[in-house]
Amino acid sequence: MGASGWSYFVPYQSDVGRALQSLREEVFRFGGYGRRFLQGEDLAPPEADTIDELLEKVGAEGTHSILDIEGVADEPDIGYASPAPERLLQRVFGTAQPTHDQIVASRGELTDGLDSGQAYYVVVYAAGNPAEVYFEGSSGD
């Protein structure tokens, strides 16, 4: 099937790792992950009681969601979200402090150079202050 691109906005908190984990819990709780398509059929992901159990059940196929990202890292790595480089922010948004609307208008452009299973995060600004954290990546197989 191939990797699926995905993106999420969450309220800003200075601890991006904590923001990521809260987002993962919310996505898991509400089932916003991993629809698999096989010859036009929409197959529900397997049932699981925890994120770890779900990840074990889907294996290398992944969940095609933020659930496939387990933490944050300084540099791109499989299973991690890293800060989008300032030069990339400047190229895509024309600023190192993009707004929500700027990100929505350019959704999908951040992760062109990343491998499946990797993500970038960006601090989103409103009126010059941090307002949200944006995660964009792709995962699944």
Secondary structure by P-SEA (a helix, b strand, c coil): ccccccccccccccaaaaaaaaaaaaaaaaccccccccccccccccccccaaaaaaaacccccccccccccccccccccccccccaaaaaaacccccccaaaaaaaccccccccccccbbbbbccccccccbbbbbbcccc
